[in-house]
């Protein structure tokens, strides 16, 4: 809990600055954009009586988080690839792993929402 408060405080401090420091380092820029995207897309709390719309909302939230993280991950990998032999780091493989993971996670949540929606419709009928 205390760690979450420290993270929230750090994000608020970043957001309260008038203008982010300009950087020519693509990783630094991607990191700043990731933090800004996370701060602008805070998750809404799920209640114990969550419904399919709540799950869809959480899926939409994670979709934005994964998109921002993908940009950051791509910048990190591109920077590393400059300094090591191409045969050592397979950028396409790592990108594919991330895309597969995020698609699987999103699919599982959206499938759960669809199943829940089916139960909700059944109860109404």
C-alpha positions as CSV (number, residue, x, y, z in Angstrom):
1,X,0.0,0.0,0.0
2,X,2.8,2.4,0.9
3,X,4.5,1.6,-2.4
4,X,1.4,2.4,-4.4
5,X,1.2,5.7,-2.6
6,X,4.8,6.5,-3.5
7,X,4.2,5.6,-7.1
8,X,1.1,7.7,-7.3
9,X,3.0,10.6,-5.7
10,X,5.8,10.2,-8.2
11,X,3.4,10.2,-11.1
12,X,1.6,13.3,-9.8
13,X,4.9,15.1,-9.5
14,X,5.7,14.2,-13.1
15,X,2.3,15.4,-14.3
16,X,2.6,18.7,-12.3
17,X,5.7,19.8,-14.1
18,X,5.0,22.5,-16.7
19,X,6.8,20.8,-19.5
20,X,8.7,17.6,-19.6
21,X,12.4,17.9,-20.2
22,X,13.3,17.5,-23.9
23,X,15.4,14.6,-24.7
24,X,17.0,13.2,-27.8
25,X,17.3,9.7,-26.3
26,X,14.4,7.6,-27.8
27,X,14.3,5.4,-24.7
28,X,13.9,8.3,-22.4
29,X,11.2,9.8,-24.7
30,X,9.4,6.4,-24.8
31,X,9.7,6.1,-21.0
32,X,8.2,9.6,-20.5
33,X,5.3,8.8,-22.9
34,X,4.7,5.5,-21.0
35,X,4.5,7.2,-17.7
36,X,2.2,9.9,-19.1
37,X,0.0,7.2,-20.8
38,X,-0.3,5.3,-17.5
39,X,-1.1,8.4,-15.5
40,X,-3.8,9.5,-18.0
41,X,-5.4,6.0,-18.0
42,X,-5.9,5.1,-14.4
43,X,-8.0,2.0,-13.9
44,X,-11.4,2.2,-12.4
45,X,-12.1,0.1,-9.4
46,X,-13.9,-3.2,-9.9
47,X,-16.6,-3.8,-7.4
48,X,-17.7,-7.2,-6.0
49,X,-20.8,-7.1,-8.2
50,X,-18.7,-6.6,-11.4
51,X,-20.6,-7.1,-14.7
52,X,-19.6,-7.6,-18.3
53,X,-19.3,-3.9,-18.9
54,X,-16.8,-3.6,-16.0
55,X,-14.7,-6.4,-17.6
56,X,-14.9,-4.7,-21.0
57,X,-13.8,-1.4,-19.4
58,X,-10.9,-3.2,-17.8
59,X,-10.0,-4.8,-21.1
60,X,-10.1,-1.3,-22.8
61,X,-7.8,0.0,-20.0
62,X,-5.3,-2.8,-20.5
63,X,-5.4,-2.4,-24.2
64,X,-4.1,1.2,-23.8
65,X,-1.5,0.1,-21.2
66,X,-0.2,-2.6,-23.5
67,X,-0.1,-0.2,-26.4
68,X,2.0,2.3,-24.4
69,X,4.2,-0.5,-23.1
70,X,4.7,-1.9,-26.6
71,X,6.1,1.5,-27.7
72,X,8.5,1.5,-24.7
73,X,9.6,-2.1,-25.2
74,X,10.2,-1.4,-28.9
75,X,12.5,1.6,-28.0
76,X,14.4,-0.5,-25.4
77,X,15.0,-3.3,-27.8
78,X,16.0,-1.0,-30.6
79,X,18.5,0.7,-28.4
80,X,20.0,-2.7,-27.3
81,X,20.1,-3.9,-30.9
82,X,22.5,-1.0,-31.8
83,X,25.2,-2.4,-29.5
84,X,24.9,-6.1,-29.9
85,X,25.2,-8.5,-32.9
86,X,21.9,-9.0,-34.8
87,X,22.1,-12.7,-34.3
88,X,22.2,-12.3,-30.5
89,X,18.9,-10.4,-30.2
90,X,15.9,-11.4,-32.4
91,X,13.8,-8.3,-32.3
92,X,10.9,-9.8,-34.3
93,X,10.8,-12.8,-31.9
94,X,10.6,-10.5,-28.8
95,X,8.0,-8.3,-30.5
96,X,6.0,-11.4,-31.4
97,X,6.2,-12.7,-27.8
98,X,4.8,-9.4,-26.5
99,X,2.1,-9.2,-29.1
100,X,1.0,-12.8,-28.4
101,X,1.0,-12.2,-24.6
102,X,-1.1,-9.1,-24.9
103,X,-3.5,-10.7,-27.4
104,X,-3.9,-13.7,-25.1
105,X,-4.5,-11.5,-22.1
106,X,-7.0,-9.3,-23.9
107,X,-8.7,-12.3,-25.4
108,X,-9.1,-14.0,-22.0
109,X,-10.7,-10.9,-20.5
110,X,-13.0,-10.2,-23.4
111,X,-14.0,-13.9,-23.5
112,X,-14.9,-13.7,-19.8
113,X,-16.9,-10.5,-20.4
114,X,-18.8,-12.3,-23.2
115,X,-19.5,-15.3,-21.0
116,X,-20.6,-13.0,-18.2
117,X,-22.8,-11.1,-20.6
118,X,-24.5,-14.4,-21.6
119,X,-25.2,-15.1,-17.9
120,X,-26.6,-11.6,-17.4
121,X,-28.9,-12.0,-20.4
122,X,-30.0,-15.4,-19.2
123,X,-31.0,-14.0,-15.8
124,X,-33.0,-11.1,-17.4
125,X,-35.0,-13.5,-19.7
